[in-house]
Amino acid sequence: MKILNDPQPQQWYPVPEERESGAGGLLLLTFVFVLMWIGMYPWDFVRFLGYLALGAVGLVLAWKVLKILCLALLRLTLPYLLPVLRFVLYPIFYPFMALEDAVKRQRAALKKTLHLDD
């Protein structure tokens, strides 16, 4: 609801003008640089693209080899790691397993006393 003769709200702090970010200019400069590079040294640019493709293929192959090596190492060491993992993880997970068993026992006892199976 608007009140008649309502004073205009007073602005107590300066509002900065809206400006465009400088990212557009940087993008334009990069684009111009790439175009100049292609124009001045076309074979260097082709070589760069080739190295880029080779690098991407090399990264993919290195990742696959690393994954195969890690899985092989895990397969070799797993029989020796399992007892250690059981020893380390048992105190962490045992309270939760005990709680789950207690809930199951209570649920079974409640079903038995309420005759829910009939």
Secondary structure, 3 states (H helix, E strand, C coil): CCCCCCCCCCCCCCCCCCCCCCHHHHHHHHHHHHHHHHHHCHHHHHHHHHHHHHHHHHHHHHHHHHHHHHHHHHHHHHHHHHHHHHHHHHHHHHHHHHHHHHHHHHHHHHHHHHCCCC
